[in-house]
């Protein structure tokens, strides 16, 4: 059952964010958010597609046009585009390694839900450029892209290297594209990426499949309860990454035992906190060695104090995807509890804040943030037919013709 009042408030905010160029990331001008962003725009577009609202679906279409019309000649997808003057950013300190995947995900989701293939046909060259660029970002042909620090959504956090979430986005994009157009290279890449993820992001006893020899002794220190956040030549990241584990559940990456462990960990973490779940856990404290790296990585002001922003902050958008994953795995009671937390959080203070403090639960980040509303829509619509058309990802669902 929908929380009708909260759900319609979320749709109203999406409507406020509509421009002729698509959805802006926030209604109010703050920290460059009142622009059409690839990542935020695609997630909002998915919420719009699931809502069935024609005016919002039209805005989703315009968002995709803005994104693809501003692809860099070398294949990079925009970080954001100004609806005022058309100026484009392709990233700040580093580029956005997740955006080629998000762009293809948005385009394929739009095509699959609406049945309108015009944009898919129009942007075939751009789609191929996205996949070729991702291939080149492997640097070594071993099926995992290398993500620079600040290269994905958590752009003020510490991670860099072979970050799981970005591998999963690429896999999702390839699977959806393959659903629309058969391509032998895509099919082969889907299988190669899947095998590499399964071999390298879960503590196991099969060193012959390791990405590199030094990863095996590092994995000895990884958790056996959830998927590894990522690794680079010098370290592994042992933090629980909510986004990566949520999408691993969707994409059917794990076997029954791995899924059970991840779901159990998520359930235990919710029982302990009784709130939205943090995007990264545990929080990096002031006296932790990782705080030295975290402290200097910010664009405007330092926001990653303990339990704030990326560092233990609570994000409605990612909890919305979590609700969908829990429903997908028949954890409907927990899904409903977290959905209620999303609506409760979105209703605080200025409404639909970007994130919330991990312990006080007070709003932080940008107010009237559109993907917080989109997260609520995605969570509410997680069981409808349109959702299953683009997000049923177990390995026996017919992907790959």
The 8 nearest C-alpha neighbors of each residue, nearest first, counted from 0:
[[1, 2, 379, 3, 335, 380, 6, 382],
 [2, 0, 3, 379, 6, 5, 4, 380],
 [1, 3, 5, 4, 6, 0, 342, 379],
 [2, 4, 1, 6, 5, 7, 0, 8],
 [3, 5, 7, 6, 2, 8, 1, 9],
 [6, 4, 8, 7, 2, 3, 342, 9],
 [5, 7, 3, 9, 8, 4, 2, 10],
 [6, 8, 10, 9, 4, 5, 3, 11],
 [9, 7, 11, 5, 6, 10, 4, 12],
 [8, 10, 372, 6, 7, 12, 11, 5],
 [11, 9, 7, 13, 12, 8, 14, 6],
 [12, 10, 8, 14, 9, 13, 7, 15],
 [11, 13, 15, 9, 14, 10, 8, 16],
 [12, 14, 10, 16, 11, 15, 369, 9],
 [13, 15, 11, 12, 16, 17, 10, 55],
 [16, 14, 12, 13, 17, 11, 26, 18],
 [15, 17, 13, 22, 14, 23, 26, 12],
 [18, 16, 22, 14, 15, 21, 58, 23],
 [17, 19, 21, 20, 22, 16, 23, 82],
 [18, 20, 21, 17, 61, 58, 82, 22],
 [21, 19, 18, 61, 62, 65, 82, 22],
 [22, 20, 62, 61, 58, 18, 19, 17],
 [23, 21, 17, 16, 35, 40, 62, 18],
 [22, 24, 35, 34, 33, 16, 25, 21],
 [25, 23, 32, 369, 33, 39, 34, 368],
 [26, 24, 368, 33, 369, 32, 27, 23],
 [25, 27, 16, 367, 33, 15, 28, 368],
 [28, 26, 25, 29, 33, 367, 366, 32],
 [29, 27, 33, 32, 31, 26, 30, 25],
 [28, 30, 31, 32, 27, 33, 365, 25],
 [31, 29, 32, 28, 299, 33, 365, 298],
 [30, 32, 29, 33, 28, 34, 79, 24],
 [33, 31, 24, 34, 25, 30, 29, 28],
 [34, 32, 28, 23, 25, 24, 31, 26],
 [33, 35, 23, 81, 32, 80, 36, 79],
 [34, 36, 23, 80, 79, 22, 40, 24],
 [37, 35, 79, 40, 39, 38, 78, 34],
 [36, 38, 40, 39, 78, 41, 79, 66],
 [37, 39, 41, 40, 36, 101, 98, 42],
 [40, 38, 42, 36, 41, 37, 24, 43],
 [39, 41, 43, 37, 36, 38, 42, 22],
 [40, 42, 44, 105, 43, 38, 39, 37],
 [41, 43, 45, 39, 44, 40, 38, 46],
 [44, 42, 46, 40, 373, 41, 45, 370],
 [43, 45, 59, 41, 47, 46, 42, 40],
 [46, 44, 48, 42, 47, 43, 41, 49],
 [45, 47, 43, 373, 49, 377, 44, 48],
 [48, 46, 44, 50, 55, 45, 49, 56],
 [49, 47, 45, 56, 50, 46, 51, 44],
 [48, 50, 46, 47, 51, 385, 45, 380],
 [51, 49, 47, 52, 48, 46, 376, 380],
 [50, 52, 49, 48, 53, 47, 56, 55],
 [53, 51, 50, 55, 54, 56, 47, 48],
 [54, 52, 56, 55, 57, 51, 48, 47],
 [53, 55, 57, 56, 52, 58, 14, 59],
 [56, 54, 58, 47, 57, 52, 53, 59],
 [55, 57, 59, 53, 58, 48, 54, 47],
 [56, 58, 60, 54, 55, 59, 53, 61],
 [59, 57, 21, 55, 61, 56, 60, 62],
 [60, 58, 44, 56, 62, 57, 61, 21],
 [59, 61, 57, 63, 58, 62, 56, 64],
 [62, 60, 21, 64, 58, 63, 20, 59],
 [63, 61, 21, 59, 65, 60, 64, 20],
 [62, 64, 66, 60, 61, 65, 67, 59],
 [63, 65, 61, 67, 66, 62, 68, 60],
 [66, 64, 62, 68, 63, 67, 20, 61],
 [67, 65, 63, 64, 69, 68, 37, 62],
 [66, 68, 70, 69, 64, 65, 63, 125],
 [67, 69, 65, 66, 70, 64, 63, 71],
 [70, 68, 67, 66, 71, 65, 77, 76],
 [69, 71, 76, 67, 68, 75, 74, 77],
 [70, 72, 75, 74, 73, 69, 76, 77],
 [73, 71, 74, 70, 75, 69, 128, 76],
 [72, 74, 71, 75, 128, 70, 132, 76],
 [75, 73, 71, 128, 72, 129, 70, 132],
 [76, 74, 71, 70, 73, 77, 99, 89],
 [75, 77, 70, 99, 98, 71, 74, 78],
 [78, 76, 89, 79, 88, 70, 37, 66],
 [77, 79, 89, 90, 88, 36, 37, 95],
 [80, 78, 36, 77, 35, 88, 87, 34],
 [79, 81, 87, 35, 34, 86, 85, 82],
 [80, 82, 85, 34, 83, 86, 84, 35],
 [81, 83, 85, 84, 20, 34, 80, 35],
 [84, 82, 81, 85, 86, 34, 80, 20],
 [83, 85, 86, 81, 82, 80, 87, 34],
 [86, 84, 81, 82, 80, 83, 87, 69],
 [87, 85, 81, 84, 80, 88, 82, 83],
 [86, 88, 80, 79, 85, 77, 81, 89],
 [89, 87, 79, 78, 90, 77, 80, 86],
 [88, 90, 77, 78, 94, 87, 76, 79],
 [91, 89, 94, 78, 88, 93, 95, 92],
 [90, 92, 93, 94, 89, 88, 298, 149],
 [91, 93, 90, 94, 149, 298, 148, 150],
 [94, 92, 91, 90, 150, 149, 95, 147],
 [93, 95, 90, 150, 89, 96, 91, 92],
 [94, 96, 150, 151, 97, 98, 90, 78],
 [95, 97, 150, 98, 151, 146, 94, 99],
 [98, 96, 151, 95, 100, 165, 99, 101],
 [97, 99, 101, 100, 95, 96, 76, 102],
 [100, 98, 129, 102, 101, 76, 97, 103],
 [101, 99, 169, 98, 103, 102, 172, 97],
 [100, 102, 98, 104, 103, 99, 38, 105],
 [101, 103, 105, 99, 100, 104, 98, 106],
 [102, 104, 106, 100, 105, 101, 172, 107],
 [105, 103, 172, 101, 107, 102, 106, 108],
 [106, 104, 41, 108, 102, 103, 107, 101],
 [105, 107, 103, 109, 108, 104, 102, 110],
 [106, 108, 110, 104, 109, 105, 103, 111],
 [107, 109, 105, 111, 110, 106, 104, 389],
 [110, 108, 106, 107, 112, 111, 113, 105],
 [111, 109, 107, 114, 115, 108, 113, 116],
 [110, 112, 108, 114, 109, 113, 107, 389],
 [111, 113, 109, 110, 385, 114, 108, 48],
 [114, 112, 115, 110, 111, 109, 48, 116],
 [113, 115, 110, 111, 112, 116, 109, 117],
 [116, 114, 113, 110, 117, 118, 109, 111],
 [117, 115, 119, 110, 118, 114, 120, 113],
 [116, 118, 120, 119, 115, 121, 110, 122],
 [119, 117, 121, 120, 116, 122, 106, 115],
 [118, 120, 116, 117, 122, 121, 123, 106],
 [121, 119, 117, 118, 123, 122, 116, 124],
 [122, 120, 118, 119, 123, 117, 124, 116],
 [123, 121, 125, 124, 119, 120, 118, 126],
 [122, 124, 126, 125, 120, 121, 119, 127],
 [125, 123, 127, 122, 126, 128, 121, 129],
 [124, 126, 128, 122, 127, 123, 129, 67],
 [127, 125, 123, 129, 128, 124, 122, 103],
 [126, 128, 130, 124, 129, 125, 131, 123],
 [127, 129, 125, 131, 74, 126, 130, 132],
 [130, 128, 126, 99, 132, 127, 131, 74],
 [129, 131, 133, 127, 132, 128, 134, 126],
 [132, 130, 134, 128, 133, 129, 127, 135],
 [131, 133, 135, 129, 134, 130, 128, 74],
 [134, 132, 136, 130, 135, 131, 129, 144],
 [135, 133, 131, 132, 136, 137, 130, 140],
 [134, 136, 132, 137, 133, 138, 131, 140],
 [137, 135, 133, 144, 138, 134, 145, 132],
 [136, 138, 144, 135, 139, 143, 134, 140],
 [139, 137, 136, 135, 140, 144, 145, 134],
 [140, 138, 137, 141, 142, 135, 136, 143],
 [139, 141, 137, 142, 138, 134, 135, 143],
 [140, 142, 139, 143, 137, 210, 138, 195],
 [143, 141, 192, 140, 137, 191, 144, 195],
 [144, 142, 137, 141, 166, 161, 145, 192],
 [143, 145, 137, 136, 161, 146, 133, 142],
 [144, 146, 160, 161, 137, 136, 147, 143],
 [145, 147, 160, 159, 150, 96, 161, 144],
 [148, 146, 150, 159, 149, 160, 145, 93],
 [147, 149, 159, 150, 158, 146, 157, 154],
 [154, 150, 148, 151, 155, 93, 147, 153],
 [151, 149, 95, 147, 148, 96, 94, 146],
 [150, 152, 97, 95, 153, 154, 149, 96],
 [151, 153, 154, 150, 38, 149, 97, 95],
 [154, 152, 156, 151, 155, 309, 149, 150],
 [149, 153, 155, 152, 156, 151, 150, 148],
 [156, 154, 296, 297, 153, 149, 157, 309],
 [155, 157, 153, 154, 293, 158, 309, 149],
 [158, 156, 293, 292, 148, 159, 155, 289],
 [159, 157, 148, 156, 160, 162, 236, 229],
 [158, 160, 148, 147, 146, 162, 157, 161],
 [159, 161, 231, 145, 146, 162, 230, 147],
 [160, 162, 145, 230, 229, 231, 146, 144],
 [163, 161, 229, 160, 164, 165, 228, 230],
 [164, 162, 166, 229, 165, 228, 243, 167],
 [163, 165, 243, 167, 166, 162, 168, 242],
 [164, 166, 168, 167, 163, 97, 162, 169],
 [167, 165, 163, 169, 164, 168, 170, 143],
 [166, 168, 170, 164, 165, 169, 171, 163],
 [169, 167, 171, 165, 170, 166, 100, 172],
 [170, 168, 100, 172, 166, 167, 171, 173],
 [169, 171, 167, 173, 168, 172, 174, 189],
 [170, 172, 168, 174, 169, 173, 167, 175],
 [173, 171, 104, 169, 175, 170, 174, 100],
 [174, 172, 176, 170, 171, 175, 177, 169],
 [175, 173, 177, 171, 176, 172, 170, 178],
 [174, 176, 178, 172, 177, 173, 107, 171],
 [175, 177, 173, 179, 178, 174, 172, 107],
 [178, 176, 174, 180, 179, 181, 175, 173],
 [177, 179, 175, 176, 180, 174, 398, 399],
 [180, 178, 176, 177, 175, 181, 107, 111],
 [181, 179, 177, 178, 176, 182, 175, 400],
 [180, 182, 177, 183, 179, 400, 178, 399],
 [181, 183, 185, 184, 180, 186, 177, 187],
 [182, 184, 186, 185, 187, 181, 188, 177],
 [185, 183, 187, 186, 182, 188, 189, 181],
 [184, 186, 188, 182, 187, 183, 189, 173],
 [187, 185, 183, 189, 188, 184, 182, 399],
 [186, 188, 184, 190, 185, 189, 183, 191],
 [187, 189, 191, 185, 190, 186, 192, 184],
 [190, 188, 186, 192, 187, 191, 193, 185],
 [189, 191, 193, 187, 188, 192, 194, 186],
 [190, 192, 188, 194, 193, 189, 195, 187],
 [193, 191, 195, 142, 189, 194, 190, 188],
 [192, 194, 190, 196, 195, 191, 189, 197],
 [195, 193, 197, 191, 192, 196, 198, 190],
 [194, 196, 192, 198, 193, 197, 199, 191],
 [197, 195, 193, 199, 198, 194, 200, 192],
 [196, 198, 194, 195, 199, 200, 193, 252],
 [199, 197, 195, 196, 208, 194, 209, 200],
 [200, 198, 196, 197, 209, 201, 195, 210],
 [199, 201, 227, 226, 196, 197, 198, 202],
 [202, 200, 226, 199, 227, 203, 197, 198],
 [201, 203, 218, 223, 221, 200, 219, 222],
 [204, 202, 205, 201, 198, 206, 218, 199],
 [203, 205, 206, 202, 207, 215, 208, 198],
 [204, 206, 207, 203, 208, 209, 198, 215],
 [207, 205, 209, 208, 204, 215, 203, 212],
 [206, 208, 205, 209, 210, 212, 204, 198],
 [209, 207, 206, 198, 205, 210, 199, 195],
 [208, 210, 206, 211, 207, 199, 198, 212],
 [211, 209, 199, 208, 214, 212, 195, 141],
 [210, 212, 209, 214, 213, 215, 208, 232],
 [213, 211, 214, 215, 209, 210, 216, 206],
 [212, 214, 215, 211, 216, 217, 232, 210],
 [215, 213, 217, 212, 211, 216, 218, 209],
 [216, 214, 218, 217, 213, 212, 206, 209],
 [215, 217, 219, 218, 214, 213, 212, 220],
 [216, 218, 214, 215, 219, 220, 235, 213],
 [219, 217, 221, 215, 220, 216, 202, 214],
 [220, 218, 217, 216, 221, 215, 202, 222],
 [219, 221, 218, 217, 222, 216, 237, 202],
 [222, 220, 218, 219, 237, 202, 223, 227],
 [221, 223, 224, 225, 220, 237, 202, 227],
 [222, 224, 225, 202, 221, 201, 226, 260],
 [223, 225, 260, 222, 261, 264, 226, 257],
 [224, 226, 261, 223, 222, 227, 260, 244],
 [227, 225, 201, 200, 244, 228, 224, 243],
 [226, 228, 200, 229, 201, 237, 225, 236],
 [229, 227, 236, 240, 163, 162, 226, 238],
 [230, 228, 162, 163, 236, 161, 227, 235],
 [229, 231, 235, 161, 234, 160, 236, 162],
 [230, 232, 160, 233, 234, 161, 235, 159],
 [233, 231, 234, 230, 213, 214, 160, 235],
 [232, 234, 231, 235, 230, 213, 214, 217],
 [235, 233, 231, 230, 232, 236, 217, 214],
 [234, 236, 230, 229, 237, 231, 217, 233],
 [237, 235, 229, 228, 238, 230, 234, 227],
 [236, 238, 221, 235, 227, 228, 239, 222],
 [239, 237, 280, 236, 240, 279, 281, 228],
 [238, 240, 280, 279, 241, 228, 237, 225],
 [241, 239, 279, 243, 242, 228, 278, 238],
 [242, 240, 278, 244, 243, 245, 239, 279],
 [241, 243, 245, 240, 244, 317, 246, 278],
 [244, 242, 164, 246, 245, 240, 241, 247],
 [243, 245, 247, 241, 246, 242, 226, 240],
 [244, 246, 242, 248, 243, 247, 321, 241],
 [247, 245, 249, 248, 243, 244, 250, 242],
 [246, 248, 244, 250, 252, 249, 245, 243],
 [247, 249, 246, 245, 251, 250, 244, 324],
 [250, 248, 246, 392, 247, 251, 324, 245],
 [249, 251, 392, 247, 252, 248, 393, 246],
 [250, 252, 393, 249, 248, 392, 253, 394],
 [253, 251, 247, 250, 197, 248, 254, 193],
 [254, 252, 257, 251, 258, 255, 247, 248],
 [253, 255, 257, 256, 258, 252, 251, 259],
 [254, 256, 258, 257, 259, 253, 260, 251],
 [255, 257, 259, 258, 254, 260, 253, 261],
 [258, 256, 260, 253, 254, 259, 255, 261],
 [259, 257, 261, 255, 260, 256, 253, 262],
 [258, 260, 256, 262, 257, 261, 263, 255],
 [261, 259, 263, 257, 224, 258, 262, 264],
 [262, 260, 225, 264, 258, 263, 259, 224],
 [261, 263, 265, 259, 264, 260, 258, 266],
 [262, 264, 260, 266, 261, 265, 259, 267],
 [263, 265, 261, 267, 262, 266, 268, 260],
 [266, 264, 262, 268, 263, 267, 269, 261],
 [265, 267, 263, 269, 264, 268, 262, 270],
 [268, 266, 270, 264, 269, 265, 263, 271],
 [269, 267, 265, 271, 270, 266, 264, 272],
 [268, 270, 272, 266, 273, 271, 267, 265],
 [269, 271, 267, 268, 273, 272, 266, 274],
 [272, 270, 268, 269, 273, 267, 266, 274],
 [271, 273, 269, 274, 270, 268, 276, 275],
 [274, 272, 269, 270, 271, 275, 268, 276],
 [275, 273, 272, 276, 340, 269, 337, 360],
 [274, 276, 313, 340, 337, 277, 318, 341],
 [275, 277, 313, 274, 278, 269, 318, 268],
 [278, 276, 313, 311, 312, 279, 280, 275],
 [277, 279, 241, 240, 313, 311, 276, 312],
 [280, 278, 240, 277, 239, 311, 238, 241],
 [281, 279, 239, 282, 238, 311, 277, 278],
 [280, 282, 238, 279, 283, 311, 239, 310],
 [281, 283, 311, 280, 310, 305, 306, 284],
 [282, 284, 305, 287, 290, 310, 281, 289],
 [283, 285, 287, 286, 305, 282, 290, 304],
 [286, 284, 287, 290, 283, 305, 304, 288],
 [285, 287, 284, 288, 290, 283, 289, 291],
 [288, 286, 284, 289, 290, 285, 283, 291],
 [287, 289, 290, 291, 286, 292, 285, 283],
 [290, 288, 291, 287, 292, 293, 283, 157],
 [289, 291, 293, 292, 288, 287, 294, 285],
 [292, 290, 289, 294, 293, 288, 295, 287],
 [291, 293, 290, 289, 294, 295, 157, 296],
 [292, 294, 290, 291, 157, 296, 295, 156],
 [293, 295, 291, 292, 290, 296, 301, 303],
 [296, 294, 293, 297, 292, 291, 301, 155],
 [297, 295, 155, 293, 294, 156, 298, 292],
 [296, 298, 155, 301, 299, 295, 300, 302],
 [297, 299, 300, 296, 155, 301, 91, 92],
 [300, 298, 297, 301, 30, 302, 296, 31],
 [301, 299, 302, 297, 298, 303, 296, 295],
 [300, 302, 297, 303, 294, 299, 295, 304],
 [301, 303, 304, 300, 308, 307, 297, 309],
 [304, 302, 310, 307, 308, 301, 309, 305],
 [303, 305, 307, 302, 306, 310, 301, 308],
 [306, 304, 307, 284, 310, 282, 283, 303],
 [307, 305, 311, 357, 312, 310, 356, 282],
 [306, 308, 312, 356, 303, 304, 310, 305],
 [307, 309, 312, 310, 303, 302, 354, 311],
 [310, 308, 312, 311, 303, 156, 307, 153],
 [311, 309, 303, 307, 306, 308, 282, 312],
 [310, 312, 306, 282, 277, 357, 279, 307],
 [313, 311, 308, 307, 357, 306, 356, 277],
 [312, 314, 277, 355, 354, 357, 275, 276],
 [313, 315, 354, 316, 317, 318, 312, 355],
 [316, 314, 318, 371, 341, 317, 374, 319],
 [315, 317, 374, 371, 319, 318, 314, 370],
 [318, 316, 320, 319, 315, 314, 321, 242],
 [317, 319, 321, 315, 320, 316, 322, 314],
 [320, 318, 374, 378, 316, 322, 317, 321],
 [319, 321, 323, 317, 318, 322, 378, 324],
 [322, 320, 318, 324, 319, 323, 245, 325],
 [323, 321, 334, 325, 319, 320, 378, 324],
 [322, 324, 381, 320, 326, 321, 378, 325],
 [325, 323, 327, 321, 326, 322, 249, 245],
 [326, 324, 330, 322, 328, 327, 323, 334],
 [327, 325, 329, 331, 323, 328, 324, 330],
 [326, 328, 324, 325, 329, 323, 249, 330],
 [327, 329, 325, 326, 330, 324, 248, 331],
 [330, 328, 326, 331, 327, 325, 332, 324],
 [331, 329, 325, 326, 328, 332, 333, 334],
 [330, 332, 334, 326, 329, 333, 335, 325],
 [333, 331, 335, 334, 330, 336, 329, 326],
 [334, 332, 336, 335, 331, 330, 337, 325],
 [333, 335, 322, 331, 337, 332, 336, 325],
 [334, 336, 338, 332, 333, 337, 331, 339],
 [337, 335, 333, 339, 338, 334, 332, 340],
 [336, 338, 340, 339, 334, 335, 341, 275],
 [339, 337, 335, 341, 340, 336, 334, 322],
 [338, 340, 336, 342, 337, 341, 343, 335],
 [339, 341, 337, 343, 338, 342, 344, 275],
 [342, 340, 338, 344, 339, 343, 315, 345],
 [341, 343, 345, 339, 344, 340, 5, 346],
 [344, 342, 340, 346, 341, 345, 339, 347],
 [345, 343, 341, 346, 342, 347, 340, 351],
 [344, 346, 351, 342, 350, 347, 343, 341],
 [345, 347, 350, 344, 343, 342, 351, 348],
 [348, 346, 350, 344, 345, 349, 343, 362],
 [347, 349, 350, 346, 362, 352, 351, 345],
 [350, 348, 366, 347, 351, 367, 352, 346],
 [351, 349, 346, 345, 347, 348, 352, 367],
 [352, 350, 345, 367, 371, 368, 366, 372],
 [353, 351, 366, 367, 354, 368, 365, 350],
 [352, 354, 364, 365, 368, 371, 366, 351],
 [353, 355, 314, 313, 363, 352, 364, 362],
 [356, 354, 362, 313, 363, 360, 361, 312],
 [357, 355, 360, 307, 312, 361, 359, 306],
 [356, 358, 306, 312, 311, 360, 313, 359],
 [357, 359, 360, 356, 306, 361, 312, 272],
 [358, 360, 361, 356, 357, 355, 306, 362],
 [361, 359, 356, 355, 358, 357, 362, 313],
 [360, 362, 356, 359, 355, 363, 347, 358],
 [363, 361, 355, 352, 354, 356, 360, 364],
 [364, 362, 355, 354, 356, 361, 352, 365],
 [363, 365, 353, 354, 352, 366, 308, 362],
 [364, 366, 353, 352, 368, 363, 367, 29],
 [367, 365, 352, 368, 349, 351, 353, 364],
 [368, 366, 351, 352, 25, 350, 26, 369],
 [367, 369, 25, 353, 366, 352, 371, 351],
 [370, 368, 372, 371, 25, 24, 367, 13],
 [369, 371, 373, 372, 43, 316, 368, 374],
 [372, 370, 316, 374, 315, 369, 373, 351],
 [371, 373, 9, 370, 375, 369, 374, 351],
 [372, 374, 370, 376, 46, 43, 375, 371],
 [375, 373, 316, 319, 377, 371, 372, 376],
 [374, 376, 378, 372, 373, 377, 319, 379],
 [377, 375, 373, 379, 378, 374, 46, 380],
 [378, 376, 374, 380, 46, 375, 379, 381],
 [377, 379, 319, 375, 381, 323, 376, 322],
 [380, 378, 376, 377, 381, 375, 1, 6],
 [381, 379, 377, 378, 382, 383, 376, 49],
 [382, 380, 323, 378, 379, 377, 383, 386],
 [381, 383, 380, 386, 384, 387, 326, 323],
 [384, 382, 386, 380, 385, 381, 387, 49],
 [383, 385, 387, 386, 388, 382, 381, 49],
 [386, 384, 388, 387, 383, 112, 49, 389],
 [387, 385, 388, 384, 383, 389, 390, 381],
 [386, 388, 390, 391, 384, 389, 385, 383],
 [387, 389, 385, 386, 390, 384, 391, 111],
 [390, 388, 387, 386, 108, 391, 385, 111],
 [391, 389, 387, 392, 386, 388, 249, 250],
 [392, 390, 387, 393, 389, 388, 249, 396],
 [391, 393, 250, 249, 251, 390, 394, 396],
 [392, 394, 251, 395, 396, 250, 391, 249],
 [393, 395, 251, 396, 392, 398, 397, 250],
 [396, 394, 393, 397, 398, 392, 251, 391],
 [397, 395, 393, 394, 398, 392, 391, 399],
 [396, 398, 395, 399, 400, 394, 178, 393],
 [399, 397, 396, 178, 400, 174, 394, 395],
 [398, 400, 397, 177, 186, 178, 174, 181],
 [399, 398, 181, 397, 178, 177, 186, 180]]
